[in-house]
Amino acid sequence: MQQLPIRPLAVLVAVGALILTGCGTEAGAPGDRAPSSGEGRTIRAHKLMQLTQPHEESGMTLLEGPVFDEDGRLLVVDVTAPEGKPKVIRVNVENKTFRSVRSEGQAAYTSAQFSPYDDRLYLTDFAHGEVVSLASDGTDVRTFFSGEIDGARMNPDDLAFDQEGNLYVSDSRGLFEGEAHGRVVRISRDGTKATVLAGGLAAPNGISFDADYRGLWFSELTENRISYLRLDRDGRVTSRHTAIRVDGGIAQTDSITVDADGNLYQGLHGRPAMAVYDRYGEHLGTVELPGRSEGLESATNVAITPGGTKAYMTVSGPAGGYLYTFEALAKGIRQSNGG
């Protein structure tokens, strides 16, 4: 996500969103250069609908966290929405209508995912260092986790669930200072225990289990790399290595989604495109918008229809926040839905 000109911000949510965009980085017009070595093919995305306009308070809008509920409705979050504007939005992708689910508070929600344990919607609040949960209709809001972990509060960005309902969170701590203090954190499904699985990271952003739940993929925004944490059955780390280095130019690695074949969909900020890799790091293709797509600067995240291949990608920039669609390379699974 991009650095914008400094301006007075009316609410803390906008401050959190600006910080999340990546200090020291200028976004520019999308180029034609592939985001990785290797040929890959072009996967064309098509505009479905516009959801948001830039907010007067922050001068921006930033859509994230697409996730399908049990009724097939798509929910997305607007990271920079001020209090009173839709922060969580439910979309009917069939008839292209949408409505606000939650607009209260000054939270900066950066991701959304349903828990396999209690079927509630979980949101990361980057600005306040919390994870909250709510019913899918936006009611019954609860603070699931808040406070320090090993002496420091989180800046939680994205999240993933294991099959038992434990949470795995990318903590972008250190992004304010431009220092590698980021972490991958595991939170027990009851919210009582938090454990650092990896530290010393450069603004970790995307996080997703692989297709077999054997390990976690996570991206580091300010290093443009994707790493892999192999886990045992109890969620303990058995190994860690850098898996993919993304040659993004001015673009940076954002959220990660994984399909049924284990392919990774790596969102980009600074360019409205998404790089697709197989589990061995081969660049399979790049999801591209048609034409020059003026006023769009990021493709942060994607949800693939559970059991299908229709993908819905969140795209944002000075022109507003949009949903684009494309055909994924394999069917959607839990790892393709939210986070």
Residue pairs with C-beta under 8 A, 6 or more apart in sequence:
1 17
1 20
1 21
1 22
1 62
1 221
1 252
1 254
1 269
1 270
1 298
1 300
2 21
2 22
2 25
2 26
2 27
2 269
2 270
2 297
2 298
3 18
3 21
3 22
3 23
3 24
3 25
3 26
3 27
4 18
4 21
4 59
4 60
7 59
9 15
9 18
9 57
9 58
10 57
10 58
10 82
11 57
11 58
11 82
11 83
11 106
12 106
12 108
12 127
12 128
13 58
13 79
13 80
13 81
13 82
13 83
13 106
13 107
13 108
13 127
14 55
14 57
14 58
14 60
14 80
14 82
14 108
15 127
16 79
16 108
16 126
16 127
16 128
16 155
17 58
17 60
17 62
17 79
17 80
17 108
17 126
17 127
18 58
18 60
19 126
19 155
19 175
19 176
20 79
20 108
20 110
20 126
20 155
20 157
20 172
20 175
21 62
21 269
22 175
22 203
22 221
22 222
22 252
22 269
23 175
23 176
23 178
23 222
24 178
25 222
25 250
25 252
25 270
26 250
27 250
27 269
27 270
27 271
27 297
27 298
27 317
28 250
28 270
28 297
29 292
29 294
30 271
30 272
30 273
30 289
30 292
30 293
30 296
30 297
31 249
31 250
31 271
33 249
34 40
34 247
34 275
34 283
34 286
35 246
35 247
35 248
35 249
35 251
35 266
35 268
35 271
35 273
35 275
35 283
35 286
36 244
36 246
36 247
36 275
36 277
36 283
36 286
37 247
37 283
38 282
38 283
39 283
40 275
40 276
40 283
40 284
40 285
40 286
41 284
41 285
41 286
42 285
42 286
42 288
43 276
43 285
43 286
43 287
43 288
43 326
43 327
43 329
44 287
44 288
44 290
44 326
45 287
45 288
45 289
45 290
45 313
45 315
45 324
45 325
45 326
46 290
46 324
46 325
46 326
47 289
47 322
47 323
47 324
48 93
48 96
48 312
48 322
48 323
48 324
48 325
49 91
49 96
49 98
49 322
49 323
50 320
50 321
50 322
51 63
51 76
51 78
51 89
51 91
51 98
51 320
51 321
51 322
51 323
52 61
52 63
52 78
52 81
52 86
52 89
52 316
52 320
52 321
53 61
53 320
53 321
54 60
54 61
54 318
54 320
55 61
55 80
55 81
55 82
55 85
57 82
58 80
58 82
60 80
60 316
60 318
61 78
61 80
61 81
61 316
61 320
61 321
62 78
62 79
62 80
62 298
62 300
62 316
62 321
63 76
63 77
63 78
63 79
63 300
63 314
63 315
63 316
63 321
63 322
63 323
64 76
64 77
64 78
64 79
64 109
64 110
64 111
64 112
64 255
64 300
64 301
64 314
65 75
65 76
65 77
65 109
65 110
65 111
65 112
65 113
65 123
65 158
65 301
65 314
65 338
65 339
66 74
66 75
66 76
66 112
66 301
66 302
66 303
66 312
66 313
66 314
66 323
66 338
67 74
67 75
67 76
67 112
67 113
67 114
67 121
67 303
67 337
67 338
67 339
68 74
68 75
68 303
68 305
68 306
68 337
68 338
69 75
69 90
69 114
69 121
69 136
70 114
70 119
70 136
73 90
73 91
73 92
73 93
74 90
74 91
74 92
74 93
74 303
74 312
74 323
75 88
75 89
75 90
75 91
75 101
75 112
75 121
75 136
76 88
76 89
76 91
76 112
76 314
76 323
77 87
77 88
77 89
77 109
77 110
77 111
77 112
77 123
78 85
78 86
78 87
78 89
78 109
78 321
79 108
79 109
79 110
79 126
80 108
81 87
81 103
82 106
83 103
83 104
83 105
83 106
84 103
84 104
85 103
86 100
86 101
86 102
86 103
87 100
87 102
87 103
87 104
87 105
87 107
87 109
88 100
88 101
88 102
88 109
88 112
88 121
88 123
88 138
89 98
89 99
89 100
89 101
90 98
90 99
90 100
90 101
91 97
91 98
91 323
92 98
93 312
93 323
100 138
101 136
101 137
101 138
102 134
102 138
102 141
106 127
106 128
107 123
107 125
107 127
107 128
107 130
107 132
108 125
108 126
108 127
108 128
109 123
109 124
109 125
109 126
110 124
110 125
110 126
110 156
110 157
110 158
111 123
111 124
111 156
111 157
111 158
111 159
111 255
111 301
111 338
111 339
112 121
112 122
112 123
112 338
113 121
113 122
113 159
113 160
113 161
113 337
113 338
113 339
114 120
114 121
114 122
114 136
114 337
114 338
115 122
115 133
115 161
115 165
115 167
115 189
116 161
116 163
116 164
116 165
116 334
117 161
117 164
117 165
117 189
118 133
118 165
119 136
120 133
120 134
120 135
120 136
121 133
121 134
121 135
121 136
122 131
122 132
122 133
122 144
122 159
122 161
122 167
123 131
123 132
123 133
123 134
124 130
124 131
124 156
124 157
124 158
124 159
124 169
125 131
125 132
125 156
126 155
126 156
126 157
126 172
128 146
129 146
129 147
129 153
129 154
129 155
129 156
130 143
130 144
130 145
130 146
130 156
131 143
131 144
131 145
131 146
131 156
131 159
131 167
131 169
131 187
131 191
132 141
132 142
132 143
132 144
133 141
133 142
133 144
134 140
134 141
134 142
144 187
144 191
145 167
145 187
145 191
145 194
147 153
149 171
149 183
149 185
149 194
149 196
150 196
152 173
152 181
153 173
154 169
154 171
154 173
154 183
154 185
155 171
155 172
155 173
155 175
155 176
156 169
156 170
156 171
156 172
156 185
157 169
157 170
157 171
157 172
157 204
157 205
157 207
158 169
158 170
158 205
158 206
158 207
158 255
158 256
158 339
159 167
159 168
159 169
159 170
159 207
159 339
160 167
160 168
160 207
160 208
160 209
160 216
160 335
160 339
161 167
161 168
161 334
162 168
162 209
162 213
162 235
163 213
164 189
165 189
166 186
166 187
166 188
166 189
166 235
167 186
167 187
167 189
168 184
168 185
168 186
168 187
168 197
168 207
168 209
168 216
169 184
169 185
169 186
169 187
169 207
170 182
170 184
170 204
170 205
170 206
170 207
170 218
171 182
171 183
171 184
171 185
171 204
172 182
172 203
172 204
172 205
172 221
173 181
173 182
173 183
174 180
174 181
174 182
174 202
174 203
175 182
175 203
175 221
175 222
178 222
180 200
180 201
180 202
180 203
181 199
181 200
181 201
182 199
182 200
182 201
182 202
182 203
182 204
182 220
183 196
183 197
183 198
183 199
183 201
183 204
184 196
184 197
184 198
184 201
184 204
184 207
184 216
184 218
184 229
185 194
185 195
185 196
185 197
186 194
186 195
186 197
186 235
187 193
187 194
187 195
188 194
197 216
197 229
197 235
197 236
197 237
198 218
198 227
198 229
198 237
198 240
201 218
201 220
202 220
202 221
202 222
202 223
203 220
203 221
203 222
203 223
204 218
204 219
204 220
204 221
205 218
205 219
205 220
205 221
205 253
205 254
205 255
206 217
206 218
206 219
206 226
206 253
206 254
206 255
206 256
206 266
206 267
206 301
206 339
207 216
207 217
207 218
207 219
207 256
207 339
208 216
208 217
208 218
208 256
208 257
208 258
208 264
208 335
208 339
209 215
209 216
209 217
209 258
209 335
210 216
210 217
210 228
210 258
210 262
210 279
210 335
211 258
211 259
211 260
211 261
211 262
211 279
211 333
211 335
212 262
214 230
214 231
215 228
215 229
215 230
215 231
216 228
216 229
216 231
217 226
217 227
217 228
217 243
217 256
217 258
217 264
218 226
218 227
218 229
218 256
219 225
219 226
219 227
219 246
219 253
219 254
219 255
219 256
219 266
220 226
220 227
220 253
221 252
221 253
221 254
221 269
222 252
224 245
224 246
224 247
224 248
224 252
224 253
225 242
225 244
225 245
225 246
225 253
226 242
226 243
226 244
226 245
226 246
226 253
226 256
226 264
226 266
226 277
227 240
227 241
227 242
227 243
228 240
228 241
228 243
229 237
229 239
229 240
230 237
230 238
230 239
230 240
231 237
231 238
232 238
243 281
244 264
244 266
244 277
244 281
246 253
246 266
246 275
248 268
248 270
248 271
248 275
249 270
249 271
250 270
250 271
251 268
251 269
251 270
251 271
251 273
252 268
252 269
252 270
253 266
253 267
253 268
253 269
254 266
254 267
254 268
254 269
254 298
254 299
254 300
254 301
255 267
255 300
255 301
255 302
255 339
256 264
256 265
256 266
256 267
256 339
257 264
257 265
257 267
257 301
257 302
257 303
257 304
257 335
257 336
257 339
258 264
258 265
258 333
258 335
258 336
259 265
259 304
259 328
259 329
259 330
259 331
259 332
259 333
259 335
259 336
260 330
260 331
260 332
260 333
260 336
261 278
261 329
261 330
262 278
262 279
263 276
263 277
263 278
263 279
263 284
263 329
263 330
264 276
264 277
264 278
264 279
265 274
265 275
265 276
265 287
265 302
265 304
265 311
265 328
265 336
266 274
266 275
266 276
266 277
267 274
267 298
267 299
267 300
267 301
267 302
267 313
268 274
268 275
268 298
268 299
269 297
269 298
269 300
270 297
270 298
271 297
271 298
271 299
272 289
272 293
272 296
272 297
272 298
272 299
272 315
272 317
273 286
273 287
273 288
273 289
273 299
274 286
274 287
274 299
274 302
274 313
275 283
275 286
275 287
276 283
276 284
276 285
276 286
276 287
276 329
277 283
277 284
278 284
284 329
285 329
287 299
287 302
287 313
287 326
289 296
289 299
289 315
289 324
294 319
295 317
295 318
295 319
295 320
296 315
296 316
296 317
296 319
296 322
297 316
297 317
297 318
298 315
298 316
298 317
299 313
299 314
299 315
299 324
300 314
300 315
300 316
301 313
301 314
301 339
302 311
302 312
302 313
302 314
302 328
302 336
303 311
303 312
303 332
303 336
303 337
303 338
304 310
304 311
304 312
304 328
304 331
304 332
304 333
304 336
304 337
305 311
305 312
305 332
306 332
306 333
306 334
306 336
306 337
307 331
307 332
308 331
308 332
309 327
309 328
309 329
309 330
309 331
309 332
310 325
310 327
310 328
311 325
311 326
311 327
311 328
311 332
311 336
312 323
312 324
312 325
313 323
313 324
313 325
313 326
314 321
314 322
314 323
315 321
315 322
315 323
315 324
316 322
328 336
